[in-house]
């Protein structure tokens, strides 16, 4: 809990991160303020907010030497990875919760009946997305120092777009499917409305849970195999 809270406080103390958070999560509320009837339909998901909290979650500590000093205390590397993951996901979820409350308040203030079902689905969807994306970023952040995890994420998405284009032009279904799988891996989420109607999509649920579990497991393995020194590695 100490690591989780320290991480969230550090993110909230960063002016750049707060500006980005306001632009991605705060500005959309202006649409609801002027058009309250739109409700949650004009509010995007929390993907950008997760990146604000998760970017450099481990790589930054590795570059600055903070990680080496922290692991000198009775904290295992697995505990460290899971705490960083929980901090990134928890921070984003807290922001989404505030956003949901503000939307409901704006809608009610303009005389409209708040749609609590839509609010619940919106919040649940963002909770699932935050947990998944934070796990992916935890893995990427163990691979490179500093903010290299963002670079890897952008590279993966760019590569998948190129692969989709090539697969479409050459009529290569395998390449197109591989691109779709890469995008799905980088954005693990669930179609919650589908969970409420009809049979449970066990494949989607299994894919989501396996992605989160695999990312966290690999992050712990990579960090356990990393040779750490007390000198800053730069970057």
Order of alpha helices (4+ residues) and beta strands (2+ residues): alpha-alpha-alpha-alpha-alpha-alpha-alpha-alpha-alpha-alpha-alpha-alpha
